[in-house]
């Protein structure tokens, strides 16, 4: 039997230089949905969050149109719009249960974040607490150097959370990321000088991330 995804018959093949490919077994109409899935990890980039209110997990819009305008235009209060209160336009907004600035579109997304990447990296409601300061140091460095470190931090936190949930080592939990971890990040820039600079940034980011995660007390799997 030919497997299907969203009722589209497909099969997989390996092509030299490309790896595994998903091939439709018959014609697919333009615009047809072939595959839907949640990303392994997602990240609203800082440039985006300056102009839009987005769920920290699924990146859906949150809040009302008036709140989006207030946020993007940095207004003291939301403007009055004729669509205020219309459920077709208003999107639910859920605050982080630990008190940080993260926001979500639903309790389900908030719970998923706390159980995976957000929990270990949540600064909480007390910015002067040692863990919060360690998290902020990691985030500030990532914002000032390379936003890819933000994604990397979430992936590491996800691995540790998976290890705790499945009662396995972090190395075993990281096996699922094998296809995404083929080349060290600092080897990607061209030129020895650029690679050396990237390696130094990566080393600093890893040191700050380790301090932040140590402060969250991530169970024994992190030490295995």
Protein Blocks (a to p, Z undefined) as FASTA:
>chain_A
ZZdeehiacdddddehklpadddfbdcdehiafbdcddfbdcddfklmmmoccdfklopa
edjfklmmmmmnopabdcddfkgoiaklpccddddfkopabdcfbfklmmmmmmmmmmmm
pgbjblkbmklmmmmmmmmmmmmmommlmmmmmmmmmmmmmmmmnopafklmmmmmmmmm
mbcfklmpgcjklmmmmmmmmmmmmmmmmmmmmmnonajklmZZ
